[in-house]
């Protein structure tokens, strides 16, 4: 899993994965992966298929 750059682009191919506004965070790819032990979330880049860390956390209840 590679961390997303500050502007929300894939560090491998530079495709925009995360779009931020004042009220929303948009993940431009529907395929998400959650590490159940840590709650970290990654999105699969639509262009190069690498996993990119996104600003979401999974909380199990």
C-alpha distances in whole Angstrom, upper triangle without the diagonal:
4,7,9,13,16,17,14,14,11,11,11,14,15,16,16,14,15,19,21,24,27,26,23,20,19,16,17,15,16,14,12,10,11,11,15,15,13,14,10,10,7,9,9,11,14,15,13,11,7,5,6,6,10,13,14,15,16,19,21,25
4,6,9,12,14,12,11,8,7,8,12,12,13,14,12,13,17,19,23,25,25,22,19,18,15,16,15,17,15,14,13,14,14,18,18,16,16,12,11,9,10,10,11,14,14,12,11,8,6,5,6,10,13,14,16,18,21,23,27
4,6,9,11,9,9,8,7,10,13,12,13,13,11,12,15,16,20,22,22,20,16,16,14,15,15,17,16,14,14,14,14,18,18,15,15,11,11,9,10,12,12,16,16,15,14,10,8,6,5,7,10,12,14,17,20,23,26
4,7,8,6,6,6,6,9,11,10,10,10,8,8,11,13,16,19,20,17,13,13,11,13,13,16,15,14,14,15,16,20,21,18,17,13,11,9,10,11,10,14,14,14,14,11,9,6,6,7,9,12,14,17,21,24,27
4,6,5,6,7,6,10,11,9,11,10,10,9,12,13,16,18,20,18,15,15,14,15,16,19,19,17,18,19,20,23,24,21,20,16,15,13,13,14,13,16,16,15,16,14,13,9,9,10,11,15,17,20,24,27,30
4,5,7,10,10,14,14,11,13,11,11,10,11,11,14,15,17,16,13,14,14,15,17,20,21,19,20,21,22,25,25,22,20,17,16,15,15,17,16,18,19,19,19,17,16,12,11,11,11,14,17,21,24,27,30
4,6,9,10,13,13,10,10,8,9,8,8,9,12,14,16,15,12,13,13,13,16,19,20,19,21,22,23,26,27,24,22,19,17,16,15,17,15,17,17,18,19,17,16,13,13,11,12,15,19,22,25,29,31
4,7,9,12,12,9,9,6,6,5,6,8,12,15,16,13,10,10,9,10,12,15,16,15,17,18,20,23,24,21,20,16,14,12,11,13,11,14,14,15,16,14,13,9,10,8,9,13,16,19,22,26,29
4,6,9,8,5,5,4,5,7,9,11,15,18,19,16,13,12,11,10,12,15,16,16,17,19,21,24,26,23,21,18,15,13,11,12,9,11,11,12,13,12,12,9,10,10,12,15,19,21,25,28,31
4,5,6,5,5,6,6,9,12,14,18,21,22,19,16,14,12,11,11,15,14,14,16,18,19,23,24,22,20,17,14,11,10,9,7,10,9,9,10,8,9,6,9,10,13,16,19,21,25,27,31
4,6,5,8,10,10,12,15,17,21,23,25,22,18,17,15,15,15,18,17,17,18,20,20,24,25,22,22,18,16,13,13,12,10,13,12,10,12,9,10,8,10,12,15,18,20,23,26,29,33
4,6,8,11,11,14,17,20,23,26,27,24,21,20,17,16,16,19,17,18,18,20,21,25,26,24,23,20,18,14,13,12,9,12,10,8,10,8,10,9,12,15,18,20,22,25,28,31,34
4,6,9,11,14,16,19,23,26,27,24,21,19,16,15,15,18,17,18,19,22,23,27,28,26,25,22,19,16,14,12,9,10,7,7,10,9,12,11,14,16,19,21,24,26,30,32,36
4,6,9,11,13,16,19,23,24,21,18,16,15,13,14,18,18,18,20,22,24,27,29,26,25,21,19,16,14,13,10,11,9,9,12,11,13,11,14,14,17,20,23,25,29,32,35
4,6,9,11,15,18,21,22,19,16,14,12,10,11,15,15,16,18,21,23,27,28,26,24,21,18,15,12,11,8,8,7,9,11,11,12,11,14,14,16,19,22,24,28,30,34
4,6,7,11,14,17,18,15,12,10,9,7,10,13,15,15,18,20,23,26,27,25,23,20,17,14,12,12,9,10,10,12,13,13,13,11,13,12,14,16,20,22,26,28,31
4,7,10,14,17,17,14,10,8,6,5,7,10,11,12,14,16,19,22,24,22,19,16,13,10,8,9,7,8,10,11,11,11,10,8,10,8,11,13,16,18,22,25,28
4,7,10,13,14,10,7,6,5,6,9,11,13,12,15,16,19,22,23,21,18,15,12,11,9,11,10,12,14,15,15,14,13,10,10,7,8,11,14,17,20,23,26
4,7,10,11,8,6,5,7,7,11,13,16,15,18,20,22,25,26,24,21,18,16,14,13,15,13,14,16,18,18,18,16,13,13,10,11,13,17,19,22,25,28
4,7,8,6,5,6,9,11,14,16,18,17,20,21,23,25,27,24,21,19,16,16,15,18,17,18,20,21,21,21,19,16,15,11,10,12,16,19,22,25,27
4,5,5,6,8,12,13,17,19,21,20,23,23,26,28,29,26,23,21,20,20,18,21,20,21,23,25,25,24,22,19,18,15,13,15,18,21,23,27,28
4,6,8,11,15,17,20,21,24,23,25,25,27,29,30,27,24,23,21,22,21,24,23,25,26,28,28,27,25,22,20,17,14,16,19,22,23,27,28
4,7,10,14,16,19,20,22,21,24,23,26,27,29,26,23,21,20,21,20,23,23,24,27,28,28,27,25,22,20,16,14,14,17,19,21,24,25
4,6,10,12,15,16,18,17,20,20,23,24,26,23,20,19,17,17,17,20,20,21,23,25,24,24,21,19,17,13,11,12,15,17,19,22,24
4,7,10,12,13,15,14,17,17,20,22,24,21,18,16,14,14,13,16,16,17,20,21,21,20,18,15,13,10,8,9,13,15,18,21,23
4,6,9,10,13,13,16,17,20,22,24,22,19,17,14,13,11,14,14,14,17,19,18,18,16,14,13,10,10,11,14,16,19,22,24
4,6,7,9,9,12,14,17,19,22,20,17,14,11,10,8,10,10,11,14,16,15,14,13,11,11,8,9,10,13,15,18,21,23
4,7,9,11,14,16,20,22,25,23,20,17,14,12,9,9,9,8,11,14,13,14,13,11,13,11,13,13,17,18,21,24,26
4,6,8,11,14,17,20,23,21,19,16,12,10,6,7,7,6,10,12,10,12,11,10,12,11,13,13,16,17,20,22,25
4,6,10,13,16,18,22,21,18,16,12,11,7,8,10,9,13,15,12,14,12,12,13,12,14,13,16,15,19,20,23
4,7,10,14,16,19,18,16,14,10,8,6,6,9,9,12,13,10,11,10,11,12,12,14,13,15,15,18,19,22
4,7,10,12,16,15,12,10,7,6,5,6,10,11,15,15,12,12,9,9,10,9,12,10,11,11,15,16,19
4,7,9,12,12,10,8,6,5,6,8,12,14,17,16,13,12,8,10,9,10,13,11,11,10,13,14,18
4,6,9,8,6,6,5,7,9,11,15,17,20,19,16,15,11,12,10,10,12,10,8,7,10,11,15
4,6,6,5,5,7,9,12,14,17,20,22,21,18,16,12,13,11,12,14,11,10,8,11,11,15
4,6,5,8,9,12,15,17,20,23,26,25,21,19,16,16,14,15,16,13,10,8,9,8,12
4,6,8,11,14,17,19,23,25,28,26,23,21,17,18,15,16,17,14,11,10,10,10,13
4,5,9,12,16,18,21,24,26,25,22,20,16,16,13,14,13,12,9,8,9,10,14
4,6,10,13,16,19,22,25,24,21,19,15,14,11,11,11,9,5,4,6,8,12
4,7,10,13,16,19,22,21,18,16,12,11,8,8,9,7,5,6,9,12,15
4,7,10,13,16,18,18,15,13,10,9,6,6,7,6,6,7,11,13,16
4,7,9,12,15,14,12,10,6,5,4,5,9,8,10,11,14,16,20
4,6,9,12,12,9,8,6,5,6,7,10,10,12,13,17,19,22
4,6,9,8,6,6,5,6,9,10,14,14,16,16,20,22,25
4,5,6,5,5,6,7,10,11,15,16,18,19,23,25,28
4,6,6,8,10,10,14,14,17,18,21,22,25,27,30
4,6,8,11,12,15,16,20,21,24,25,28,30,34
4,6,9,11,14,16,20,21,23,24,28,30,33
4,7,9,13,14,18,19,21,22,25,27,30
4,6,10,12,16,17,19,20,24,25,29
4,7,9,13,14,15,16,20,22,25
4,6,10,12,14,15,19,21,25
4,7,8,10,13,16,19,22
4,6,9,11,15,18,21
4,7,10,13,17,20
4,7,10,13,16
4,6,10,13
4,7,10
4,6
4
